[in-house]
Amino acid sequence: MLTALGSKEAEMKIVGCDLHAAQQTIAMLDRETGEVVEKTLKHEAGTVREFYAALPAPVVVGLEATGSMGWFLQLLDELGITYRVGHPATIRKAETRKQKHDRRDAALLLQLLAENRFPAIWMPSTELRDLRALLLHRHQWVRLRTRVQNALHAIALGYGVQRGHALWNRDGQAMLASLPLPPHAAHRRDELQALYQQLDENVDRLDDRVKHAAAQRPRATELMTHPGVGHVTALATEVFLGDPSRFADGKSLGSYVGMIPSEYSSGSRQRLGGLSKQGNPLLRFLWGEAAMHAVRRDPELQRFYRRKLQQKGLGKARVAAARKLGIRLWIMLRDQINYDEFCRRSPRRQS
């Protein structure tokens, strides 16, 4: 789907598609006749499927990356139509005029495709997109469970009960249910406890599905050999990074995930800010959580973390450890090796 549109290819029709939630505006070039057709398609009653199914192959469609394009890409896959998804910011830089509307956007996409200047980005397969949906769904349930836990913990602390993690086992929940509370507070406690049990069961079921999916993927299984990396982090690293060869080095990986500092430098003065956070927030979160487990089990990572802790403080040390762990996982994913082989190749560990 992502092969370059070369001048020797004989695509009969090139389509620039400005996609929106309710409609799309297209500019279509017929290379045989040179005719350009502009049209607006409403996303209703199968209009879009009928239009693209009637186009004679081969067809190339170019569109900007947007959050509502999943169904459209799946439709193009079903119809066997080649598509390219472009980086929105790079596409916008190609337009010099300060006029923006749907027809101009579609014409710009068509022009970039025809001139072989389209800034195509890597797109995950349908299988990877489905696994991403599983991980995001589990993460949403975990966040809901955490909110309920915080509320129950606040109730316990408000009545002088300090149990820590023991509050969530059977004895802790029984003790919380036996607290003599006023009527409204008791009703709130009972509702939250029932909701917590339901959320906990749902998270356990989703965990089983993630474990099964990770066990079926050899690369994720190799990532789980690294200390501190579980099935969720391993599967998320594989499906969110995708093809590891598209990253030139660890710096480009850190920039992609958003674990590099923002910079506001001018002249001889360098000013660094907080994290850019321009990548996937779930992957950053999982790497941060896994890094705190890995520093307890991996000697080299532990020395690195302690050194950064003394130099930079807790917050920056955690980010640095998470970035280093992510680069390790990328190397293991790229070379298709496990943790033992990674340690064998490391010159520091050999010394």
C-alpha positions, 0 to 999 in steps of 0.5 A: 500500500505504501509503494512510491508513485513513480513516473513509469507506473501506469495508474489510470486514475489518481484521486485526491480525497479531502475526507471529513466525517460526513462527506468527502471532496475528491479531485480525480485525474484521468492520466489517459485523457488528462481530465480532472473531475471534482466531486463531493460524496456524502457518507450515506446510503452506500454512495462512497462504496458505489463510487469507488467500486465503479472505478476501473483499476488501477486507482491511487487515492491520497488523503490526509491522516485523520481520526475518522479515516479507519472505515474508509481505509478498510473500504479501500482494502476491501476494494483492492484500491491502493491508498497513501495517507499523508502527514497533515502538517507537511501537506499544509506547508505545500500550500502557499496561498492563505485560502483553504476550502475542501476543493483546494485541499483535494486539488492539493492532494491530487497535485502532490500525488501526480508530482510524486511529492506526496508525504506518505506516512507508514500505516499499520495493517488491519490486524495491527489496528485491531490489536491497537483497539484491544490495548486502548480498550483495556487501558480505558477500563484500567483508568476507570477502575483506578478512578473507582479505587481512588474514591474508595481509598478516599472513603477509607482514609476519611474514616481512619483506615490505612491498608494500602494495597491490602485494601483491594484483597478480600479481607480489605474489601470486607473491612471496608464494607463493614465500616459504620457510615452514614446512610448516603456515604454507605450507599456511595460506598456500596455502589463503588464497591459493586462497580469496582468488582465489575471493572476488575472482572472486565480488566481480567478478561481483557488481560487474558485476551492480551496475553493470548494475542501476545503469545501468538506473536513471536516478536512480542514473546521475545520482548517479554524476555526483558526483565520488567516487560510484561505481555501488555508492554510487549504487545503495545511496543510491537503494534504501535511501533510497527515496522522497526526498520523505519527508525534510523536510530534511537534518537528518531525513535525517541522523537517518534514516541515523544520522549525528547525535550521540546526546544526553544533555542535561538542564537547561542542560547539553548533552552530546553522545555518539557517533553514534546509528547508528540507520540503515542501517550499509551506507549509512553505510559507503559514504558514508564511503568515497565522501566520502574520494574526493569531498574530493579532487575537489570543491573546496567539499567539500575546503574543508569537510573541511579546516576540520572537520579543523582544528576537530574532528579526523580522525574527526569530520571524516570523519563530517561530510564523509560526512553532507554528501555524503549530503545532496548525493546526497539533493538530487540524488535529490529534484530528479532532477538531475545534478552539473552542475545541482547546482553551477549551483544552488549560490549558493556555487559561483556566487560 
